[in-house]
Amino acid sequence: MNGTLFGYTEAQVAQFGLTFGVGAFILYMLFIVFNLARESKAGKFGTFVLFLVLSLGMLGFLAKNVIQWILGM
């Protein structure tokens, strides 16, 4: 074995998994927040607050990736 998987290095596979795996997980978490707001009958303002508070961590993760991409890191 020379450390490749289908011609990709371990680092490339890990980066792909991080990018798309965590992206899919974030979409799933947004669905969970939406479902929580709907089942609790939070209303428009309550739904906004739920999305704002529960999505700040996801926003930080996305902002970190965008900043790294812009700076070329």
N, C-alpha and C positions, 0 to 999 in steps of 0.2 A: 504494500500500500504506500502510496506517495502523498497521502494527506489531502486527497481531493475527493469530491463527491460529484459525479457526473460532470467533471471538468471544472468545478468550482472549488475554491479553497474553503477551509473551515471558517475563515473570517468573513468571506462573502456570504456563506450560508447563514452564519449567525446574524449578519447585518440584515439580510433579507427577512429572517424570522423575527428580528426585533422590529423592523419597520412595519411589516404587514401583520404579524401576529399581535403586536401591541395595538396597532390601528384597528384591527378587528375587535379586540377586547374593549377598546374605548367606545366603538360603536355599540357593542353589546351593553356596556355600562350606561350609555345614553338611553338605550331602550329600557333598561331597568328603571332609571330615573323617571322617564316618561310614564311607565307603567305604575310606578309608585304614586306619581301625581294624579294619574287618572283614577286609581283605586281609592285614594284618600279624598277625592273630590276637592282638590286644593284650590280650584279656581284659577283665573289667569295670573293674578299676582303671586299666589302660592306656588304655582308651577314655575314662574319666573325665578322666585327665590330658591326653590329646590334645584333648578338647573344651574343657577349662579353659584350657590354654595357647594353643591356636590360635584360640580364640573371644574372647579378652580384647579385641582390637582392635574386633571387631564389637560387643561389649558397650559399649565406650566410645562408639562412634558412636551407638548407640541411646540411651544415657544422655544424651548431649549433646542429642539431639532431644527427649527427654522433659523435660529441665530447661528447654530453651527454650520448650517448649509450656506448662509449668507457670508459668513467669515471664512468659509472654505476649510474648516477644521475637520 
